[in-house]
Amino acid sequence: MSLIHYLIIGSGGALGAVSRVVLTKALPETVLTSFPLQIFVVNVLGCFVMGLLVELMALYWSTHLHLRSFITTGFLGGFTTFSAFALEVGLLVEKNMHGWAIFYAILSVTLSLLAFFMGMKLVRWV
């Protein structure tokens, strides 16, 4: 990839991250409990838009690589990395690799949460 391509992705990521903050500030923090509504909405919305755009680009909207990367990897990746996770699972399903999709999803969520708590424990230990 060229430097221009990386800059395009980076600018999309910056806009996505700012959009995430703006949206989360516009939403209430909780719904009667301590449920993290803001990030939940961001993740679901990002995944919906990723699915919508990937299918549109595959079937009807032939875009330039730079625009496709700006939107998917950049903007949506900055908006929520959960959309990139959903895309990877979706691509495995589309390739009829259902076992790998399930394995990837379970392993990603499990190990990511485990790594998160291990990082917390390490800081508390030190």
The first five atom37 places (N, CA, C, CB, O) and aatype in JSON, in Angstrom:
{
  "aatype": [12, 15, 10, 9, 8, 18, 10, 9, 9, 7, 15, 7, 7, 0, 10, 7, 0, 19, 15, 1, 19, 19, 10, 16, 11, 0, 10, 14, 6, 16, 19, 10, 16, 15, 13, 14, 10, 5, 9, 13, 19, 19, 2, 19, 10, 7, 4, 13, 19, 12, 7, 10, 10, 19, 6, 10, 12, 0, 10, 18, 17, 15, 16, 8, 10, 8, 10, 1, 15, 13, 9, 16, 16, 7, 13, 10, 7, 7, 13, 16, 16, 13, 15, 0, 13, 0, 10, 6, 19, 7, 10, 10, 19, 6, 11, 2, 12, 8, 7, 17, 0, 9, 13, 18, 0, 9, 10, 15, 19, 16, 10, 15, 10, 10, 0, 13, 13, 12, 7, 12, 11, 10, 19, 1, 17, 19],
  "atom_mask": [
    [1, 1, 1, 1, 1],
    [1, 1, 1, 1, 1],
    [1, 1, 1, 1, 1],
    [1, 1, 1, 1, 1],
    [1, 1, 1, 1, 1],
    [1, 1, 1, 1, 1],
    [1, 1, 1, 1, 1],
    [1, 1, 1, 1, 1],
    [1, 1, 1, 1, 1],
    [1, 1, 1, 0, 1],
    [1, 1, 1, 1, 1],
    [1, 1, 1, 0, 1],
    [1, 1, 1, 0, 1],
    [1, 1, 1, 1, 1],
    [1, 1, 1, 1, 1],
    [1, 1, 1, 0, 1],
    [1, 1, 1, 1, 1],
    [1, 1, 1, 1, 1],
    [1, 1, 1, 1, 1],
    [1, 1, 1, 1, 1],
    [1, 1, 1, 1, 1],
    [1, 1, 1, 1, 1],
    [1, 1, 1, 1, 1],
    [1, 1, 1, 1, 1],
    [1, 1, 1, 1, 1],
    [1, 1, 1, 1, 1],
    [1, 1, 1, 1, 1],
    [1, 1, 1, 1, 1],
    [1, 1, 1, 1, 1],
    [1, 1, 1, 1, 1],
    [1, 1, 1, 1, 1],
    [1, 1, 1, 1, 1],
    [1, 1, 1, 1, 1],
    [1, 1, 1, 1, 1],
    [1, 1, 1, 1, 1],
    [1, 1, 1, 1, 1],
    [1, 1, 1, 1, 1],
    [1, 1, 1, 1, 1],
    [1, 1, 1, 1, 1],
    [1, 1, 1, 1, 1],
    [1, 1, 1, 1, 1],
    [1, 1, 1, 1, 1],
    [1, 1, 1, 1, 1],
    [1, 1, 1, 1, 1],
    [1, 1, 1, 1, 1],
    [1, 1, 1, 0, 1],
    [1, 1, 1, 1, 1],
    [1, 1, 1, 1, 1],
    [1, 1, 1, 1, 1],
    [1, 1, 1, 1, 1],
    [1, 1, 1, 0, 1],
    [1, 1, 1, 1, 1],
    [1, 1, 1, 1, 1],
    [1, 1, 1, 1, 1],
    [1, 1, 1, 1, 1],
    [1, 1, 1, 1, 1],
    [1, 1, 1, 1, 1],
    [1, 1, 1, 1, 1],
    [1, 1, 1, 1, 1],
    [1, 1, 1, 1, 1],
    [1, 1, 1, 1, 1],
    [1, 1, 1, 1, 1],
    [1, 1, 1, 1, 1],
    [1, 1, 1, 1, 1],
    [1, 1, 1, 1, 1],
    [1, 1, 1, 1, 1],
    [1, 1, 1, 1, 1],
    [1, 1, 1, 1, 1],
    [1, 1, 1, 1, 1],
    [1, 1, 1, 1, 1],
    [1, 1, 1, 1, 1],
    [1, 1, 1, 1, 1],
    [1, 1, 1, 1, 1],
    [1, 1, 1, 0, 1],
    [1, 1, 1, 1, 1],
    [1, 1, 1, 1, 1],
    [1, 1, 1, 0, 1],
    [1, 1, 1, 0, 1],
    [1, 1, 1, 1, 1],
    [1, 1, 1, 1, 1],
    [1, 1, 1, 1, 1],
    [1, 1, 1, 1, 1],
    [1, 1, 1, 1, 1],
    [1, 1, 1, 1, 1],
    [1, 1, 1, 1, 1],
    [1, 1, 1, 1, 1],
    [1, 1, 1, 1, 1],
    [1, 1, 1, 1, 1],
    [1, 1, 1, 1, 1],
    [1, 1, 1, 0, 1],
    [1, 1, 1, 1, 1],
    [1, 1, 1, 1, 1],
    [1, 1, 1, 1, 1],
    [1, 1, 1, 1, 1],
    [1, 1, 1, 1, 1],
    [1, 1, 1, 1, 1],
    [1, 1, 1, 1, 1],
    [1, 1, 1, 1, 1],
    [1, 1, 1, 0, 1],
    [1, 1, 1, 1, 1],
    [1, 1, 1, 1, 1],
    [1, 1, 1, 1, 1],
    [1, 1, 1, 1, 1],
    [1, 1, 1, 1, 1],
    [1, 1, 1, 1, 1],
    [1, 1, 1, 1, 1],
    [1, 1, 1, 1, 1],
    [1, 1, 1, 1, 1],
    [1, 1, 1, 1, 1],
    [1, 1, 1, 1, 1],
    [1, 1, 1, 1, 1],
    [1, 1, 1, 1, 1],
    [1, 1, 1, 1, 1],
    [1, 1, 1, 1, 1],
    [1, 1, 1, 1, 1],
    [1, 1, 1, 1, 1],
    [1, 1, 1, 1, 1],
    [1, 1, 1, 1, 1],
    [1, 1, 1, 0, 1],
    [1, 1, 1, 1, 1],
    [1, 1, 1, 1, 1],
    [1, 1, 1, 1, 1],
    [1, 1, 1, 1, 1],
    [1, 1, 1, 1, 1],
    [1, 1, 1, 1, 1],
    [1, 1, 1, 1, 1]
  ],
  "atom_positions": [
    [[0.83, -1.18, 0.0], [0.0, 0.0, 0.0], [0.88, 1.25, 0.0], [-0.95, 0.0, 1.21], [1.99, 1.26, 0.53]],
    [[0.35, 2.28, -0.61], [1.09, 3.53, -0.69], [0.84, 4.38, 0.55], [0.69, 4.3, -1.97], [-0.1, 4.14, 1.31]],
    [[1.69, 5.38, 0.72], [1.53, 6.32, 1.83], [0.18, 7.02, 1.75], [2.67, 7.35, 1.83], [-0.48, 7.23, 2.77]],
    [[-0.24, 7.36, 0.55], [-1.54, 8.03, 0.35], [-2.66, 7.14, 0.88], [-1.77, 8.35, -1.15], [-3.58, 7.63, 1.54]],
    [[-2.59, 5.84, 0.58], [-3.62, 4.91, 1.03], [-3.69, 4.89, 2.56], [-3.36, 3.49, 0.48], [-4.77, 4.92, 3.14]],
    [[-2.53, 4.84, 3.22], [-2.5, 4.85, 4.69], [-3.07, 6.16, 5.24], [-1.06, 4.65, 5.19], [-3.78, 6.14, 6.25]],
    [[-2.76, 7.28, 4.6], [-3.29, 8.56, 5.05], [-4.8, 8.64, 4.87], [-2.62, 9.7, 4.28], [-5.5, 9.22, 5.7]],
    [[-5.31, 8.05, 3.81], [-6.75, 8.01, 3.57], [-7.43, 7.19, 4.67], [-7.07, 7.41, 2.18], [-8.45, 7.6, 5.21]],
    [[-6.87, 6.03, 4.98], [-7.42, 5.18, 6.04], [-7.35, 5.91, 7.39], [-6.66, 3.82, 6.12], [-8.31, 5.9, 8.17]],
    [[-6.22, 6.54, 7.66], [-6.05, 7.27, 8.91], [-7.03, 8.41, 9.08], [0.0, 0.0, 0.0], [-7.55, 8.63, 10.17]],
    [[-7.28, 9.14, 8.0], [-8.23, 10.25, 8.09], [-9.64, 9.72, 8.31], [-8.18, 11.12, 6.81], [-10.43, 10.32, 9.04]],
    [[-9.96, 8.6, 7.68], [-11.26, 7.97, 7.93], [-11.38, 7.51, 9.37], [0.0, 0.0, 0.0], [-12.42, 7.67, 10.0]],
    [[-10.29, 6.94, 9.9], [-10.28, 6.48, 11.29], [-10.47, 7.64, 12.26], [0.0, 0.0, 0.0], [-11.19, 7.51, 13.25]],
    [[-9.83, 8.76, 11.98], [-9.98, 9.93, 12.85], [-11.43, 10.42, 12.84], [-9.04, 11.07, 12.39], [-11.99, 10.73, 13.9]],
    [[-12.03, 10.49, 11.67], [-13.43, 10.92, 11.59], [-14.36, 9.93, 12.28], [-13.86, 11.09, 10.12], [-15.33, 10.33, 12.93]],
    [[-14.07, 8.65, 12.15], [-14.87, 7.63, 12.82], [-14.78, 7.73, 14.32], [0.0, 0.0, 0.0], [-15.79, 7.62, 15.02]],
    [[-13.57, 7.94, 14.84], [-13.38, 8.06, 16.28], [-14.11, 9.28, 16.83], [-11.89, 8.13, 16.62], [-14.75, 9.21, 17.88]],
    [[-14.0, 10.41, 16.12], [-14.69, 11.61, 16.56], [-16.21, 11.39, 16.5], [-14.29, 12.83, 15.68], [-16.93, 11.83, 17.39]],
    [[-16.68, 10.73, 15.47], [-18.12, 10.43, 15.35], [-18.6, 9.55, 16.5], [-18.42, 9.75, 14.0], [-19.7, 9.74, 17.02]],
    [[-17.76, 8.59, 16.9], [-18.11, 7.73, 18.03], [-18.28, 8.55, 19.3], [-17.04, 6.64, 18.24], [-19.25, 8.36, 20.04]],
    [[-17.35, 9.46, 19.55], [-17.43, 10.3, 20.76], [-18.67, 11.19, 20.71], [-16.16, 11.17, 20.9], [-19.37, 11.32, 21.72]],
    [[-18.94, 11.8, 19.57], [-20.11, 12.67, 19.43], [-21.39, 11.87, 19.68], [-20.14, 13.32, 18.02], [-22.27, 12.33, 20.4]],
    [[-21.49, 10.69, 19.09], [-22.69, 9.87, 19.27], [-22.84, 9.42, 20.72], [-22.64, 8.65, 18.35], [-23.94, 9.49, 21.27]],
    [[-21.77, 8.97, 21.35], [-21.87, 8.51, 22.73], [-22.26, 9.64, 23.67], [-20.57, 7.88, 23.17], [-22.96, 9.41, 24.65]],
    [[-21.81, 10.86, 23.38], [-22.18, 12.0, 24.21], [-23.65, 12.37, 24.01], [-21.29, 13.21, 23.9], [-24.27, 12.95, 24.91]],
    [[-24.21, 12.06, 22.86], [-25.6, 12.37, 22.57], [-26.56, 11.35, 23.18], [-25.81, 12.44, 21.06], [-27.75, 11.64, 23.34]],
    [[-26.06, 10.18, 23.53], [-26.9, 9.12, 24.1], [-26.83, 9.14, 25.62], [-26.45, 7.74, 23.57], [-25.83, 9.56, 26.2]],
    [[-27.92, 8.69, 26.26], [-27.86, 8.57, 27.72], [-26.84, 7.5, 28.11], [-29.27, 8.23, 28.31], [-26.6, 6.55, 27.37]],
    [[-26.24, 7.66, 29.29], [-25.2, 6.73, 29.72], [-25.74, 5.34, 30.02], [-24.5, 7.27, 30.94], [-25.1, 4.34, 29.7]],
    [[-26.9, 5.26, 30.63], [-27.44, 3.96, 31.01], [-28.94, 3.92, 30.8], [-27.11, 3.64, 32.48], [-29.58, 4.95, 30.58]],
    [[-29.48, 2.72, 30.88], [-30.93, 2.53, 30.84], [-31.32, 1.82, 32.13], [-31.39, 1.71, 29.56], [-31.29, 0.6, 32.2]],
    [[-31.68, 2.58, 33.12], [-32.15, 2.08, 34.42], [-31.12, 1.24, 35.19], [-33.37, 1.26, 34.21], [-31.26, 1.08, 36.41]],
    [[-30.12, 0.73, 34.53], [-29.1, -0.08, 35.19], [-27.74, 0.44, 34.77], [-29.24, -1.6, 34.85], [-27.62, 1.56, 34.26]],
    [[-26.74, -0.36, 34.97], [-25.4, 0.07, 34.54], [-25.04, -0.53, 33.17], [-24.34, -0.35, 35.59], [-23.87, -0.66, 32.84]],
    [[-26.05, -0.87, 32.39], [-25.83, -1.4, 31.04], [-25.15, -0.33, 30.19], [-27.16, -1.86, 30.39], [-25.64, 0.8, 30.12]],
    [[-24.03, -0.67, 29.53], [-23.29, 0.34, 28.73], [-23.97, 0.62, 27.38], [-21.85, -0.14, 28.49], [-23.51, 0.16, 26.33]],
    [[-25.06, 1.36, 27.43], [-25.88, 1.63, 26.26], [-25.11, 2.32, 25.14], [-27.07, 2.47, 26.64], [-25.28, 1.97, 23.97]],
    [[-24.28, 3.29, 25.47], [-23.61, 4.08, 24.44], [-22.74, 3.21, 23.53], [-22.75, 5.15, 25.09], [-22.89, 3.28, 22.31]],
    [[-21.85, 2.42, 24.1], [-20.97, 1.58, 23.28], [-21.75, 0.46, 22.61], [-19.84, 0.99, 24.14], [-21.42, 0.05, 21.5]],
    [[-22.79, -0.04, 23.28], [-23.65, -1.05, 22.67], [-24.26, -0.5, 21.38], [-24.75, -1.49, 23.65], [-24.24, -1.17, 20.34]],
    [[-24.81, 0.71, 21.44], [-25.42, 1.33, 20.25], [-24.36, 1.54, 19.17], [-26.08, 2.67, 20.62], [-24.62, 1.26, 18.0]],
    [[-23.2, 2.03, 19.55], [-22.11, 2.25, 18.58], [-21.74, 0.94, 17.89], [-20.87, 2.86, 19.28], [-21.62, 0.9, 16.67]],
    [[-21.56, -0.13, 18.67], [-21.17, -1.41, 18.09], [-22.23, -1.96, 17.15], [-20.89, -2.42, 19.19], [-21.92, -2.42, 16.05]],
    [[-23.49, -1.92, 17.57], [-24.57, -2.45, 16.73], [-24.73, -1.59, 15.48], [-25.89, -2.5, 17.51], [-24.87, -2.13, 14.38]],
    [[-24.72, -0.29, 15.64], [-24.86, 0.61, 14.48], [-23.69, 0.44, 13.51], [-24.94, 2.07, 14.95], [-23.89, 0.36, 12.3]],
    [[-22.47, 0.38, 14.05], [-21.3, 0.19, 13.19], [-21.35, -1.11, 12.41], [0.0, 0.0, 0.0], [-21.0, -1.15, 11.23]],
    [[-21.79, -2.18, 13.07], [-21.9, -3.47, 12.39], [-22.99, -3.45, 11.33], [-22.18, -4.59, 13.39], [-22.82, -4.02, 10.25]],
    [[-24.11, -2.79, 11.63], [-25.18, -2.67, 10.65], [-24.7, -1.92, 9.4], [-26.4, -1.96, 11.26], [-24.92, -2.36, 8.28]],
    [[-24.04, -0.8, 9.63], [-23.55, 0.01, 8.5], [-22.48, -0.76, 7.73], [-22.98, 1.36, 9.0], [-22.44, -0.69, 6.5]],
    [[-21.61, -1.49, 8.43], [-20.58, -2.3, 7.75], [-21.25, -3.34, 6.85], [-19.65, -2.99, 8.78], [-20.88, -3.48, 5.68]],
    [[-22.22, -4.06, 7.38], [-22.92, -5.06, 6.57], [-23.62, -4.44, 5.38], [0.0, 0.0, 0.0], [-23.56, -4.98, 4.28]],
    [[-24.29, -3.33, 5.6], [-25.0, -2.62, 4.54], [-24.04, -2.2, 3.44], [-25.72, -1.4, 5.11], [-24.29, -2.44, 2.26]],
    [[-22.94, -1.55, 3.82], [-22.0, -1.03, 2.83], [-21.23, -2.13, 2.1], [-21.03, -0.09, 3.49], [-21.01, -2.05, 0.89]],
    [[-20.81, -3.15, 2.82], [-20.07, -4.24, 2.18], [-20.94, -4.92, 1.12], [-19.59, -5.28, 3.23], [-20.46, -5.23, 0.03]],
    [[-22.2, -5.13, 1.44], [-23.09, -5.76, 0.46], [-23.4, -4.82, -0.7], [-24.4, -6.2, 1.14], [-23.44, -5.25, -1.85]],
    [[-23.62, -3.54, -0.4], [-23.84, -2.57, -1.47], [-22.64, -2.5, -2.4], [-24.14, -1.19, -0.88], [-22.8, -2.45, -3.62]],
    [[-21.43, -2.48, -1.83], [-20.23, -2.39, -2.65], [-19.98, -3.67, -3.43], [-19.01, -2.07, -1.78], [-19.43, -3.64, -4.53]],
    [[-20.39, -4.79, -2.88], [-20.21, -6.06, -3.59], [-21.2, -6.21, -4.74], [-20.36, -7.22, -2.62], [-20.85, -6.78, -5.77]],
    [[-22.42, -5.71, -4.56], [-23.46, -5.96, -5.56], [-23.77, -4.78, -6.49], [-24.7, -6.35, -4.86], [-24.06, -4.98, -7.67]],
    [[-23.71, -3.55, -5.95], [-24.23, -2.44, -6.73], [-23.29, -1.24, -6.87], [-25.47, -1.98, -6.12], [-23.42, -0.48, -7.83]],
    [[-22.38, -1.07, -5.97], [-21.61, 0.16, -5.9], [-20.12, -0.15, -6.0], [-21.91, 0.93, -4.61], [-19.46, -0.43, -5.0]],
    [[-19.61, -0.1, -7.22], [-18.2, -0.39, -7.45], [-17.39, 0.85, -7.12], [-17.95, -0.85, -8.91], [-17.35, 1.8, -7.91]],
    [[-16.74, 0.85, -5.96], [-16.0, 2.02, -5.51], [-14.5, 1.81, -5.69], [-16.32, 2.33, -4.05], [-14.03, 0.68, -5.81]],
    [[-13.8, 2.89, -5.7], [-12.34, 2.85, -5.75], [-11.82, 2.29, -4.43], [-11.75, 4.28, -6.03], [-12.43, 2.49, -3.38]],
    [[-10.7, 1.61, -4.47], [-10.09, 1.02, -3.28], [-9.9, 2.06, -2.18], [-8.74, 0.38, -3.63], [-10.12, 1.76, -1.01]],
    [[-9.51, 3.27, -2.53], [-9.28, 4.31, -1.53], [-10.57, 4.67, -0.79], [-8.7, 5.57, -2.19], [-10.57, 4.79, 0.43]],
    [[-11.66, 4.82, -1.53], [-12.94, 5.16, -0.9], [-13.43, 4.01, -0.04], [-13.99, 5.52, -1.96], [-13.89, 4.22, 1.09]],
    [[-13.34, 2.8, -0.56], [-13.75, 1.61, 0.19], [-12.95, 1.49, 1.49], [-13.57, 0.34, -0.67], [-13.52, 1.22, 2.54]],
    [[-11.65, 1.68, 1.41], [-10.8, 1.61, 2.6], [-11.08, 2.76, 3.56], [-9.33, 1.62, 2.19], [-11.08, 2.55, 4.78]],
    [[-11.33, 3.96, 3.04], [-11.66, 5.11, 3.88], [-12.91, 4.82, 4.7], [-11.87, 6.37, 3.01], [-12.95, 5.1, 5.9]],
    [[-13.92, 4.25, 4.06], [-15.2, 4.01, 4.73], [-15.11, 2.82, 5.69], [-16.31, 3.77, 3.7], [-15.46, 2.94, 6.87]],
    [[-14.64, 1.67, 5.2], [-14.7, 0.45, 6.01], [-13.57, 0.37, 7.03], [-14.65, -0.77, 5.11], [-13.82, 0.38, 8.23]],
    [[-12.35, 0.31, 6.56], [-11.2, 0.18, 7.47], [-11.01, 1.46, 8.29], [-9.92, -0.13, 6.69], [-10.75, 1.4, 9.49]],
    [[-11.14, 2.61, 7.63], [-10.91, 3.88, 8.29], [-12.07, 4.31, 9.17], [0.0, 0.0, 0.0], [-12.01, 4.18, 10.39]],
    [[-13.13, 4.83, 8.55], [-14.23, 5.41, 9.32], [-14.88, 4.41, 10.25], [-15.27, 5.99, 8.39], [-14.97, 4.64, 11.46]],
    [[-15.35, 3.29, 9.7], [-16.04, 2.32, 10.56], [-15.09, 1.65, 11.54], [-16.73, 1.26, 9.71], [-15.48, 1.31, 12.66]],
    [[-13.83, 1.46, 11.14], [-12.84, 0.91, 12.06], [-12.56, 1.86, 13.21], [0.0, 0.0, 0.0], [-12.34, 1.42, 14.34]],
    [[-12.57, 3.17, 12.94], [-12.4, 4.15, 14.0], [-13.67, 4.33, 14.81], [0.0, 0.0, 0.0], [-13.61, 4.63, 16.01]],
    [[-14.8, 4.16, 14.18], [-16.09, 4.28, 14.86], [-16.27, 3.13, 15.85], [-17.25, 4.31, 13.85], [-16.65, 3.35, 17.0]],
    [[-15.99, 1.92, 15.39], [-16.07, 0.75, 16.25], [-15.27, -0.39, 15.64], [-17.54, 0.32, 16.46], [-15.52, -0.79, 14.5]],
    [[-14.31, -0.91, 16.37], [-13.56, -2.05, 15.85], [-14.43, -3.3, 15.84], [-12.3, -2.3, 16.68], [-14.08, -4.3, 15.21]],
    [[-15.55, -3.24, 16.51], [-16.47, -4.38, 16.5], [-17.0, -4.62, 15.09], [-17.63, -4.15, 17.47], [-17.31, -5.76, 14.73]],
    [[-17.11, -3.56, 14.29], [-17.57, -3.73, 12.91], [-16.54, -4.49, 12.09], [-17.86, -2.37, 12.26], [-16.91, -5.28, 11.22]],
    [[-15.26, -4.26, 12.35], [-14.21, -5.02, 11.65], [-14.26, -6.49, 12.07], [-12.8, -4.42, 11.95], [-14.07, -7.38, 11.23]],
    [[-14.51, -6.74, 13.33], [-14.68, -8.11, 13.83], [-15.86, -8.78, 13.13], [-14.88, -8.11, 15.37], [-15.75, -9.92, 12.68]],
    [[-16.99, -8.07, 13.04], [-18.17, -8.61, 12.38], [-17.89, -8.9, 10.91], [-19.35, -7.64, 12.51], [-18.36, -9.9, 10.37]],
    [[-17.12, -8.02, 10.26], [-16.77, -8.24, 8.86], [-15.96, -9.52, 8.69], [-15.97, -7.04, 8.32], [-16.24, -10.3, 7.78]],
    [[-14.98, -9.74, 9.56], [-14.15, -10.95, 9.46], [-14.99, -12.21, 9.65], [-13.02, -10.91, 10.5], [-14.83, -13.18, 8.92]],
    [[-15.89, -12.19, 10.63], [-16.78, -13.34, 10.84], [-17.68, -13.51, 9.62], [-17.64, -13.15, 12.14], [-17.88, -14.63, 9.14]],
    [[-18.22, -12.4, 9.13], [-19.09, -12.45, 7.95], [-18.39, -12.99, 6.72], [0.0, 0.0, 0.0], [-18.99, -13.74, 5.95]],
    [[-17.13, -12.62, 6.52], [-16.38, -13.13, 5.36], [-16.15, -14.63, 5.48], [-15.03, -12.41, 5.24], [-16.22, -15.35, 4.48]],
    [[-15.89, -15.11, 6.68], [-15.74, -16.56, 6.87], [-17.06, -17.28, 6.59], [-15.26, -16.87, 8.31], [-17.05, -18.34, 5.97]],
    [[-18.17, -16.72, 7.03], [-19.48, -17.32, 6.76], [-19.77, -17.32, 5.26], [-20.6, -16.55, 7.51], [-20.24, -18.32, 4.71]],
    [[-19.47, -16.21, 4.59], [-19.69, -16.11, 3.15], [-18.87, -17.14, 2.37], [-19.35, -14.72, 2.66], [-19.28, -17.58, 1.3]],
    [[-17.72, -17.53, 2.91], [-16.88, -18.55, 2.29], [-17.28, -19.95, 2.72], [-15.41, -18.3, 2.63], [-16.57, -20.92, 2.47]],
    [[-18.45, -20.05, 3.39], [-18.95, -21.33, 3.92], [-17.97, -21.98, 4.89], [-19.24, -22.29, 2.78], [-17.89, -23.21, 4.98]],
    [[-17.26, -21.16, 5.61], [-16.33, -21.64, 6.63], [-16.94, -21.4, 8.0], [-14.94, -20.94, 6.5], [-16.37, -20.7, 8.84]],
    [[-18.12, -21.99, 8.21], [-18.9, -21.73, 9.41], [-18.18, -22.14, 10.69], [-20.22, -22.47, 9.32], [-18.24, -21.44, 11.7]],
    [[-17.5, -23.25, 10.64], [-16.74, -23.7, 11.81], [-15.67, -22.71, 12.21], [0.0, 0.0, 0.0], [-15.5, -22.4, 13.39]],
    [[-14.93, -22.21, 11.2], [-13.9, -21.22, 11.47], [-14.52, -19.92, 11.97], [-13.07, -20.96, 10.22], [-13.95, -19.26, 12.84]],
    [[-15.69, -19.55, 11.43], [-16.36, -18.33, 11.87], [-16.74, -18.42, 13.35], [-17.62, -18.06, 11.02], [-16.5, -17.49, 14.11]],
    [[-17.32, -19.53, 13.74], [-17.69, -19.73, 15.14], [-16.45, -19.76, 16.02], [-18.5, -21.04, 15.31], [-16.41, -19.13, 17.08]],
    [[-15.43, -20.5, 15.58], [-14.19, -20.59, 16.34], [-13.56, -19.21, 16.5], [-13.19, -21.56, 15.65], [-13.14, -18.84, 17.6]],
    [[-13.49, -18.46, 15.42], [-12.9, -17.11, 15.45], [-13.68, -16.2, 16.4], [-12.86, -16.5, 14.03], [-13.09, -15.47, 17.2]],
    [[-15.01, -16.25, 16.31], [-15.84, -15.38, 17.15], [-15.67, -15.72, 18.63], [-17.31, -15.51, 16.74], [-15.44, -14.83, 19.45]],
    [[-15.77, -16.99, 18.96], [-15.66, -17.4, 20.36], [-14.25, -17.12, 20.88], [-15.99, -18.89, 20.51], [-14.09, -16.58, 21.97]],
    [[-13.25, -17.49, 20.1], [-11.86, -17.29, 20.53], [-11.55, -15.79, 20.68], [-10.89, -17.94, 19.52], [-10.89, -15.4, 21.64]],
    [[-12.01, -14.97, 19.74], [-11.74, -13.53, 19.81], [-12.35, -12.9, 21.04], [-12.28, -12.84, 18.57], [-11.68, -12.17, 21.77]],
    [[-13.61, -13.19, 21.29], [-14.28, -12.6, 22.44], [-13.66, -13.12, 23.74], [-15.79, -12.91, 22.41], [-13.36, -12.34, 24.65]],
    [[-13.46, -14.42, 23.81], [-12.92, -15.02, 25.04], [-11.51, -14.52, 25.34], [-12.9, -16.54, 24.92], [-11.24, -14.06, 26.45]],
    [[-10.62, -14.6, 24.36], [-9.24, -14.19, 24.61], [-9.11, -12.67, 24.79], [-8.36, -14.65, 23.46], [-8.26, -12.22, 25.55]],
    [[-9.94, -11.91, 24.1], [-9.89, -10.45, 24.28], [-10.31, -10.07, 25.69], [-10.79, -9.75, 23.26], [-9.67, -9.22, 26.32]],
    [[-11.36, -10.68, 26.19], [-11.78, -10.39, 27.56], [-10.75, -10.89, 28.56], [-13.15, -11.03, 27.85], [-10.45, -10.21, 29.54]],
    [[-10.21, -12.07, 28.31], [-9.17, -12.61, 29.19], [-7.95, -11.67, 29.21], [-8.75, -14.03, 28.73], [-7.41, -11.38, 30.28]],
    [[-7.53, -11.21, 28.04], [-6.39, -10.31, 27.95], [-6.68, -8.99, 28.67], [-6.03, -10.05, 26.49], [-5.81, -8.43, 29.33]],
    [[-7.9, -8.5, 28.54], [-8.3, -7.28, 29.23], [-8.14, -7.43, 30.74], [-9.76, -6.92, 28.89], [-7.54, -6.58, 31.4]],
    [[-8.68, -8.51, 31.28], [-8.6, -8.72, 32.73], [-7.17, -9.04, 33.18], [-9.54, -9.85, 33.15], [-6.78, -8.68, 34.29]],
    [[-6.41, -9.71, 32.34], [-5.01, -9.96, 32.68], [-4.22, -8.65, 32.74], [-4.37, -10.91, 31.66], [-3.37, -8.47, 33.61]],
    [[-4.5, -7.75, 31.8], [-3.86, -6.44, 31.83], [-4.2, -5.68, 33.1], [0.0, 0.0, 0.0], [-3.33, -5.05, 33.7]],
    [[-5.46, -5.74, 33.5], [-5.87, -5.09, 34.75], [-5.13, -5.71, 35.94], [-7.39, -5.21, 34.94], [-4.63, -5.0, 36.81]],
    [[-5.08, -7.04, 35.97], [-4.41, -7.74, 37.08], [-2.93, -7.39, 37.13], [-4.6, -9.26, 36.94], [-2.36, -7.23, 38.21]],
    [[-2.3, -7.29, 35.96], [-0.88, -6.95, 35.91], [-0.61, -5.59, 36.52], [-0.37, -6.99, 34.48], [0.34, -5.41, 37.29]],
    [[-1.46, -4.62, 36.16], [-1.3, -3.28, 36.71], [-1.49, -3.31, 38.24], [-2.31, -2.29, 36.07], [-0.73, -2.68, 38.97]],
    [[-2.49, -4.04, 38.71], [-2.73, -4.13, 40.16], [-1.58, -4.85, 40.87], [-4.06, -4.85, 40.44], [-1.26, -4.54, 42.01]],
    [[-0.97, -5.82, 40.2], [0.13, -6.59, 40.78], [1.38, -5.74, 40.9], [0.42, -7.84, 39.93], [2.11, -5.82, 41.89]],
    [[1.62, -4.9, 39.88], [2.81, -4.04, 39.86], [2.53, -2.87, 40.73], [3.18, -3.58, 38.43], [3.39, -2.0, 40.88]]
  ]
}
